[in-house]
Amino acid sequence: MRILKSLAIILLLYGIGLANIELNNIAITQQADSVYIEISTSKPCTFDHFMIKEAPEKIVVDLNGTINNWPKKKFLGLPLKSIERIRTSQFQVTPDLITRVVLDINRPIGYRAETTPMGLKIIIPATAGEQAFQPWTAKQALKTVIPQQAQKRSAPPKIKKDKPARKAKPRVNIDSFPKRKVVKYKAGTQRDPFKALAGQGGTNLASGEVPAIENLILVGVFDDETGDKALFEDAEGNGFILKPNDRVKNGYLVSIRKDKAIFQVTEYGWTRTVALVLRVPELK
């Protein structure tokens, strides 16, 4: 029964891919003191991007309405020092298709994103002293995978003489993603138990001073009659409630989602997007 469900999902993805947008290529080049990671699709699409600062740091790009049918989804041995590997996945199938591209980076870094006619470019500063490298593309890396897979399929099965041959069951690998428990609160006509913390901040902050996101942990997401709000806690146990467009040190809160809060921060001339992920145990 599980195999039939997996095959149904594959057939669904194949049928959807004929009419929808596909992940086309990922290319890496270096120009002067910047590195360009260009993610392209078969048709124009919308996308979201953010950075996860928890070690190891990651730049995450979600391509909306896009299908990922690549036979290889992890790329190692990249020619540059800043990015350790690139991972792709079919992050979501329903209710909407989402292809996710993750850049695993191995040093503190800032980045900016530019829209292209068929996708986007992620621009990061090159590592100091790094030699110029040859352009790299995922398309070229995928070409070396397909012949190897075809050779494996054409090899005759090994059959022991003392046992009858068994038909191999098809094995289907489907990406799975753990669901997180999301804490939400709707006040309605009742008193909001979190409201006593709103606007208070930490007891050690001077009047008018705003918190720095490096000291905050996202511990709750809720909404009331005034809109979505996020509950944060600092290392000393002080609570903060922020809503979109509230200021933090060197930036502001952009948006609140069911499992993360996304900030935009400007430091040393670089503007970057930072996501704080909800700190709750995973469902088992």
N, C-alpha and C positions, 0 to 999 in steps of 0.2 A: 504494500500500500504506500509506503514511504517513497519507494522508487517511482511509482506512478505519479505521485505528487511532484517529485523533482523533475520528471520528464515533462509534466504539464507546464511547469514554470519555464523550462528551457524553450518549449514550443511557443509559449506566450511571448518570451523575450525575442525569439526569432521573428515572429509575426509582427510584433511592434517595431522591431528594428527596420523592417522594410519601408515603413512610412515615417519613422521618427529620426531624430538627430543621432549620429554616432560619434563616439570619440575617435578622432582621425589621427592625431599625432601629438607628440611632445618633443620639442626641440630645444637644445641648450647651446647658446653661443656666448662669446665674450667680446665686448666692445669697450676699449679703453679700460676704465676702472670699474665697469659694471658687468654683471652677468645677467643674461636674459633667458628666462624659461618661458617659451611660448607654447601654450596649450590650444590646439585647434580642433574644431569639430566640422562635420560634414555640412552643416548649415548653421547660420547664426543662432545663438541661444543666450539666455540669461544665466547669470552665475552669482554665487556668493563666495567670499573668501575671508579667512580670519587666521590668526596665529594662536597656537596653544603654547604658553610660556613654560608649562611644567616640563622638566627635563625628561626625555630628550625633546627639545623644542620642535614644533612642526608648523608648516604653513599648509592650510587645508583649503582646497578649492572644490566647491560643489557645482556641477554643471546640470542645470535644470532641464528636464525633458530629454535627457540624453541616455543612450544605451552603451554599455561597455561590453563588446563581444571579443576582446583580445584574448588569444590563447595564453599569453603570459601577462601577469599583472604586477610583478615585482621586478625592479631593475636595479642591479648592483654594479659596482665597478665603474661609476661615472667618472668622467675625466677631470672634474674640478674637486677642490678640497672642501668647499662649504656645504655641499649636499651629500649626505652619506648614501641615500637611496631614494627612489621614487616608487610609490605604491599606488595602484589604481584598483577600483572595485565598483561593482554595481551596488551602491550604497542603499538604494531604495527602489522598489518596483511598484508598490501601491502606497497611497493613491496616485502618486506621480513618480515618474522615472527620475532618478538622480544618480549620476556618475560622480564618484569622489576621487580626486587626485591629491595625494599627500606627499609633501616634500619633507623628508626627515633631515634636519640640519644639525650640525655638530658644534655650533658656536653661537653666542648671543648675536642677534642680527636684526636689522630692520629691513622692511621691504615696501614696495609700492606696486600697484597694479594698474595696467593700462588696457583699455578695451581695443580689440582688433576686429576687422570685419568678420572673422570666423572664429572668435574665441577671445583670449586675453593673453597679456604678457605679465609675468611676475619679474620684477627688477630688484636685484640685491647687489650690494657692493662686493667687488671681488676681494678675496683674501690678500692681505698685504704681501707682496713678493711672489704672488702666484704667477707662474708662467702662462702665457696664452696657450689655450688648448684647442684641439680640433673640434669643430662642431659635432654634436651628438644628437641622434634622433631615435625615438622609440621605434619608428617604422623599420629602421635598419636593424635594430636589435631583434625585432619580431621575425625578420626574414631568416635568422639563424635558428629559430625555434621550430618553425613549421616543417622543414625537411627532416629534423630529428624525430619529430612526432610521427611523420609518415613512415619513417624507417622502422620504428617500433611497432606500428600497426601491421606492417607487412611481414614481420618476422614470424615464422611458424611456431605454434605453441609447443612447448616441451611436454611430452606425455611419457609417464613412467610405464614400463612394460607390465608390471605386476598389478596395475590399477587401471580401471577404465577411464577414458578421458571425460572430463567434466566441462560443461559449457560455462565459460566465464560470465559472471553476472556483470552487467554494465555498472560502472561506478561513476556517480555524478557528484561533482563537488559544487556545492552552492554556498556562496559567501553568507555567513550568518553574523548578525550584529546584536550584541547584548542590549536588552532594554533596561533603561534606568527608571527607578521609581521617582516620579515627579511629585513634589509637594506643592499643592495649590490651596489657596484659601479665598472664598468668596464671602465678603462681609455681608452683603445684602442689607437688611435693616438692623443687624446685630452690631455690637461694638467690635471693632477690629482689634484683636489682642496685640497686634504688632504696632499699632499706631502710636503707642507711648514712646517708641524708639525713633519715629520719623523726625528727621532733621536734627537729632541730638548729636550723633557722631560719637567719637571716643571722648572720654573725660580728659585725656591729655592733650587734645587739640585746642589750639588757641582760637579765639572768637573769629569767625570768618574763614578759618583755614579748612581746606577740603582734604579728604583722605587720598592716599596714594594707592593705586591698584596693586602694587607689589605687596602691600600689607593686608590685602583683603582676601577672604574666602567666601564664595557663594554658597549659602546654606539653605536658601528657600526662594521660591517663586510663587507669587500670588497675585490676584487681581481683585479690585473692588470697583465702586462706582466711578472712581477717577481714572481707572486704567490699570495696566500691568505695572507691577513693582517687584523689585528684587531685594532680598534681605541678605546683608553681608555681615561678616564678623572679622575683627582684626585679631592679632596675636594675643592681645590682652583681654579678649572676651567682650569688647565693646561692640555694639550693634549699630548698623547703618541701614536705612531703607532709601533706595534710589529709584527714580523713574527715568525714562528716556529723556535725554538732554540735560540731566543733572551733571554738574561739574565734578571732576576728580582732578588730582594733581596732573597738570600738563595735558588735560584732555577732558572728555565727557563720555557719558553712557549713550551709545548709539541705539541699541535695541535690546529687548528681553525676549528670549525664546523659552521653550518648555524645559530645556536642560542646560542653558548657558546664558550669560550676559556678555554682550559684545561692546567693547570700548574702542575709541579712537584716541591715540596718544601721539603727541608731537614732541620729539626730543632731538636735540642736536641737528635740527634741520630736516629730520626724517619723520614722516607721518606713517604710523603703523596701526594695524588693527589687532587688538588683543581680546581673546575670549577666555572668560573664567567659567569653568565647567562646574555644574552643580555637584557638591560633595555629599552624595548619599550612597549607601551600599547598593550593589547591583542585585537585581531579583534573581533568585535561584529556582 
